[in-house]
Amino acid sequence: MNTKTSALKLDVKKSAAGLGLFAGEPIKKGAKIIEYVGEKISADEANKRGGKYLFEINSKWTIDGTTRKNTARYVNHACGKAANCEAENKGGRIFIIAKKNIGAGDELTYDYGSEYFDEHIKPHGCRCVSCTSPRS
C-alpha cells in the first residue's frame, strides 16, 4: 500500500509558528498519521539545495519535502515532551506517528532534533507550546 496520507481528517491552519497541521478528529496513540513525501535526493544534492524541508533518511539519502503536495511539511516542531508525534523511518519512508492520544483540533508536532533546531529554530526563537507557555 503506497498511501501518502491516512484516511484521517487533517487541517492546515494558522499556528503560532506560521502554518500548522491539525487533527480534524481524535487520533489514537500509535496511529500512522501521514507520510513525509517528496523527491528522494542524495546527501550531496541536499547539501547543495539546503532548505527547511529536507528530511534525512540516512547518511546517503534525503527527502526534499518542499512540494506543497507534502502535507506533512506542516507538522511543526515541539521541544521534548510537548511533542505529540514522532517521525519513524520505515524502509526509507518517513511516517509521522502519534506518540500519545491526540484530540480533535490539536496541532500535530514532533521534535525536529538538535541539528535542525540549532540551524533553523534557535536563531529566531522556538515558538512551541513548551517554550512559549508561562512557567508557574
C-alpha positions, 0 to 999 in steps of 0.5 A, a space after each residue: 500500500 503506497 498511501 501518502 496520507 491516512 484516511 484521517 481528517 487533517 487541517 492546515 491552519 494558522 499556528 503560532 509558528 506560521 502554518 500548522 497541521 491539525 487533527 480534524 478528529 481524535 487520533 489514537 496513540 500509535 496511529 500512522 498519521 501521514 507520510 513525509 513525501 517528496 523527491 528522494 535526493 542524495 546527501 550531496 544534492 541536499 547539501 547543495 539545495 539546503 532548505 527547511 524541508 529536507 528530511 534525512 533518511 540516512 547518511 546517503 539519502 534525503 527527502 526534499 519535502 518542499 512540494 506543497 503536495 507534502 502535507 506533512 511539511 506542516 507538522 511543526 516542531 515541539 521541544 521534548 515532551 510537548 511533542 505529540 508525534 514522532 517521525 519513524 523511518 520505515 524502509 526509507 519512508 518517513 511516517 509521522 506517528 502519534 506518540 500519545 492520544 491526540 484530540 480533535 483540533 490539536 496541532 500535530 508536532 514532533 521534535 525536529 532534533 538538535 541539528 535542525 533546531 540549532 540551524 533553523 529554530 534557535 536563531 529566531 526563537 522556538 515558538 512551541 507550546 513548551 517554550 512559549 507557555 508561562 512557567 508557574 
